[in-house]
Amino acid sequence: MFIETSKRSDEVEIMDDFSIDGAILRNTLDTLDVINKWLGGINVTISGLKKVFKKQCKEKEYTIIDLGCGSGAMLRQIADFGDKNGFKFHLIGLDANLHTVEYARELSECYTNITYFHSDIFAYEFDSVQFDIVTSTLFLHHFDQKQLIYLLSQLLKKASIGIIVNDLHRHAVAYYLFKILTIPISNQMVVEDGLTSVRKGFKRKDLEVLSQKINAKADISWKWAFRYLWIITKST
């Protein structure tokens, strides 16, 4: 049956069960990181940072919060980007799965500027933290429009620079491409959640509507492989 993509799916992903632990969780995180690298997903977020930091000075330290940080692969890449380009970053990773946070800490032991917290983003005390940028890679599609409007509105009030979103383009080709690419993968959580994620992804119009709802200035660009880079800043 041809996949329906006219509306965002409200399906729940297996990884939304935050009690998942052990070898299956670590294998899932590792496999997702490899797939993200294959499909250029990490480069999408880094390209957004490059665009934003063209206008920033190198004399100050910038605090960047990464939502749904997973294994911390994205934060480690951001740390490397900062070091390579002479920027000082204080990096904070948030994830709702305690076991995921523990794994991210293990993998990031050599990165002294990365701190991880186990927290639901809707419970995290953003008001108690001063930050400049929020990054979100393949994370916002987990939430419905009402939740996104609330969360993004709160983040935009606090972020001194803005929000960089890298998420999936909801498209039939993306769905079947992922299905083909994951044929050799035995981890069914990766396969099933990946296909669900595409159905929960966004079309450009979705992002435009959300930008209007939160009264934000939006820079939206399509990236391979079926990703949107959505840079959100305060409306002037």
C-alpha positions as CSV (number, residue, x, y, z in Angstrom):
1,M,0.0,0.0,0.0
2,F,1.3,3.5,-0.9
3,I,2.2,5.4,2.3
4,E,-0.1,8.3,3.2
5,T,1.8,11.5,4.0
6,S,-0.8,14.3,3.7
7,K,-1.0,14.5,7.5
8,R,1.4,13.9,10.4
9,S,1.0,10.6,12.1
10,D,0.3,10.4,15.8
11,E,1.8,7.0,16.2
12,V,4.0,6.4,19.2
13,E,7.6,5.2,18.7
14,I,9.1,2.3,20.6
15,M,11.9,4.5,21.9
16,D,9.3,6.8,23.6
17,D,9.3,4.1,26.3
18,F,12.0,5.7,28.5
19,S,12.5,2.5,30.5
20,I,14.3,0.8,27.6
21,D,17.8,-0.1,28.7
22,G,20.8,-2.5,28.1
23,A,22.3,-3.8,24.9
24,I,19.2,-3.2,22.8
25,L,19.2,0.5,23.7
26,R,22.9,0.9,23.0
27,N,22.7,-1.0,19.8
28,T,19.8,1.2,18.7
29,L,21.6,4.4,19.5
30,D,24.8,3.3,17.8
31,T,22.8,2.2,14.7
32,L,20.9,5.4,14.5
33,D,24.1,7.4,14.7
34,V,25.6,5.4,11.8
35,I,22.4,5.9,9.7
36,N,22.4,9.6,10.5
37,K,26.0,9.8,9.4
38,W,25.3,7.9,6.2
39,L,22.5,10.2,5.2
40,G,24.3,13.4,6.1
41,G,22.1,14.2,9.1
42,I,24.9,15.5,11.3
43,N,26.0,17.9,8.5
44,V,22.6,19.5,8.4
45,T,22.8,20.7,12.0
46,I,26.4,21.8,11.6
47,S,25.5,23.7,8.4
48,G,22.9,25.6,10.5
49,L,25.5,26.4,13.2
50,K,27.9,27.7,10.5
51,K,25.3,30.0,9.2
52,V,24.4,31.3,12.6
53,F,28.0,31.8,13.8
54,K,29.0,33.8,10.7
55,K,27.6,36.8,12.6
56,Q,28.9,35.9,16.1
57,C,32.1,37.0,17.7
58,K,34.7,34.6,19.2
59,E,35.4,36.5,22.4
60,K,32.4,35.1,24.5
61,E,31.4,31.7,25.5
62,Y,28.1,30.4,24.0
63,T,25.8,28.0,25.7
64,I,24.0,25.5,23.4
65,I,21.3,23.1,24.6
66,D,20.6,20.0,22.6
67,L,17.1,18.5,23.0
68,G,16.8,14.7,22.9
69,C,20.5,14.4,22.8
70,G,20.6,10.6,22.5
71,S,24.1,9.2,22.5
72,G,25.5,12.7,22.4
73,A,26.9,12.2,18.8
74,M,25.6,15.6,17.7
75,L,27.0,17.4,20.8
76,R,30.4,15.9,20.2
77,Q,30.3,17.1,16.6
78,I,29.3,20.6,17.8
79,A,32.2,20.6,20.3
80,D,34.6,19.7,17.5
81,F,33.1,22.4,15.3
82,G,33.7,25.0,18.0
83,D,37.3,23.9,18.6
84,K,38.1,23.9,14.9
85,N,36.6,27.4,14.4
86,G,37.8,29.1,17.6
87,F,34.5,29.3,19.4
88,K,34.0,28.6,23.1
89,F,31.0,26.4,23.8
90,H,29.3,25.2,26.9
91,L,27.2,22.3,25.7
92,I,24.2,20.8,27.5
93,G,22.4,17.6,26.4
94,L,18.9,16.7,27.6
95,D,17.3,13.3,27.3
96,A,14.3,11.7,29.0
97,N,15.9,8.3,29.1
98,L,18.3,8.0,32.1
99,H,20.1,5.0,30.5
100,T,20.6,7.0,27.3
101,V,22.1,9.9,29.3
102,E,24.5,7.5,31.1
103,Y,25.6,6.1,27.7
104,A,26.2,9.6,26.3
105,R,28.3,10.5,29.4
106,E,30.5,7.4,28.8
107,L,31.0,8.3,25.1
108,S,31.8,11.9,25.9
109,E,34.3,11.5,28.7
110,C,37.0,13.3,26.7
111,Y,34.7,16.4,26.2
112,T,35.0,18.5,29.2
113,N,32.6,21.2,27.9
114,I,29.6,18.8,27.5
115,T,27.2,18.2,30.4
116,Y,24.2,15.8,30.2
117,F,21.0,15.9,32.2
118,H,18.2,13.3,32.5
119,S,15.1,15.4,32.1
120,D,11.8,15.6,30.3
121,I,12.1,18.8,28.3
122,F,8.7,19.9,29.5
123,A,9.9,19.6,33.1
124,Y,13.4,21.1,32.6
125,E,13.8,24.4,34.3
126,F,14.9,26.5,31.3
127,D,14.3,29.6,33.2
128,S,17.2,28.8,35.5
129,V,19.7,28.5,32.6
130,Q,21.0,31.3,30.4
131,F,21.5,29.9,26.9
132,D,22.2,31.2,23.4
133,I,21.1,28.4,21.0
134,V,18.9,25.4,21.1
135,T,19.6,22.5,18.7
136,S,17.1,19.7,17.9
137,T,18.1,16.9,15.6
138,L,15.4,14.4,14.7
139,F,13.5,15.2,17.9
140,L,10.6,17.6,17.4
141,H,8.7,15.2,15.3
142,H,7.9,13.3,18.5
143,F,5.4,16.0,19.5
144,D,2.1,17.3,18.3
145,Q,1.5,20.9,17.1
146,K,0.1,22.1,20.5
147,Q,3.2,20.8,22.3
148,L,5.5,22.3,19.7
149,I,3.9,25.7,19.9
150,Y,4.3,25.8,23.7
151,L,7.9,24.4,23.7
152,L,9.2,26.6,20.9
153,S,7.6,29.7,22.3
154,Q,9.3,29.2,25.6
155,L,12.6,28.4,24.1
156,L,12.5,31.4,21.8
157,K,11.9,33.8,24.7
158,K,15.0,32.5,26.4
159,A,17.5,31.9,23.5
160,S,19.6,34.9,22.9
161,I,20.3,33.8,19.3
162,G,17.8,31.2,18.2
163,I,16.8,27.6,17.6
164,I,18.3,25.3,15.0
165,V,16.1,22.4,14.0
166,N,17.1,19.4,11.8
167,D,14.1,17.1,11.2
168,L,12.5,14.8,8.7
169,H,10.7,15.8,5.5
170,R,7.5,13.7,5.5
171,H,7.6,12.2,2.0
172,A,6.7,8.9,0.5
173,V,10.2,8.7,-1.2
174,A,11.9,9.2,2.2
175,Y,9.8,6.4,3.6
176,Y,10.6,3.9,1.0
177,L,14.3,5.0,0.8
178,F,14.6,4.3,4.5
179,K,12.9,1.0,4.1
180,I,15.4,-0.1,1.5
181,L,18.4,1.2,3.3
182,T,17.5,-0.7,6.5
183,I,16.9,-4.1,4.8
184,P,20.3,-5.4,6.2
185,I,19.6,-4.0,9.7
186,S,18.3,-6.6,12.2
187,N,17.4,-4.2,14.9
188,Q,13.6,-3.9,14.5
189,M,13.4,-0.9,16.8
190,V,15.5,1.1,14.4
191,V,13.5,0.0,11.4
192,E,10.1,0.4,12.8
193,D,10.8,3.7,14.6
194,G,12.6,5.1,11.5
195,L,9.5,4.4,9.4
196,T,7.2,5.9,12.0
197,S,9.5,8.9,12.3
198,V,9.1,9.7,8.6
199,R,5.3,9.5,8.9
200,K,5.6,11.9,11.9
201,G,7.9,14.3,10.1
202,F,7.1,17.7,8.5
203,K,6.3,19.3,5.3
204,R,7.4,22.9,4.6
205,K,3.9,24.2,5.2
206,D,3.9,22.6,8.7
207,L,7.0,24.6,9.6
208,E,5.7,27.8,8.1
209,V,2.5,27.5,10.2
210,L,4.5,26.8,13.4
211,S,6.7,29.8,12.7
212,Q,3.6,32.0,12.4
213,K,2.1,30.6,15.5
214,I,5.1,31.4,17.6
215,N,5.6,34.8,15.9
216,A,9.1,33.9,14.7
217,K,11.4,34.6,11.8
218,A,12.1,31.3,10.0
219,D,14.8,30.3,7.5
220,I,13.7,26.9,6.1
221,S,15.8,25.0,3.6
222,W,15.5,21.4,2.3
223,K,18.6,19.2,2.7
224,W,19.5,15.7,1.6
225,A,18.4,13.1,2.6
226,F,14.8,14.4,3.0
227,R,15.6,16.8,5.9
228,Y,14.6,20.3,6.7
229,L,17.0,22.8,8.3
230,W,14.7,25.2,10.2
231,I,16.5,28.2,11.8
232,I,14.2,30.1,14.1
233,T,14.9,33.6,15.4
234,K,12.9,36.3,17.1
235,S,10.7,38.3,14.8
236,T,11.8,41.9,14.5
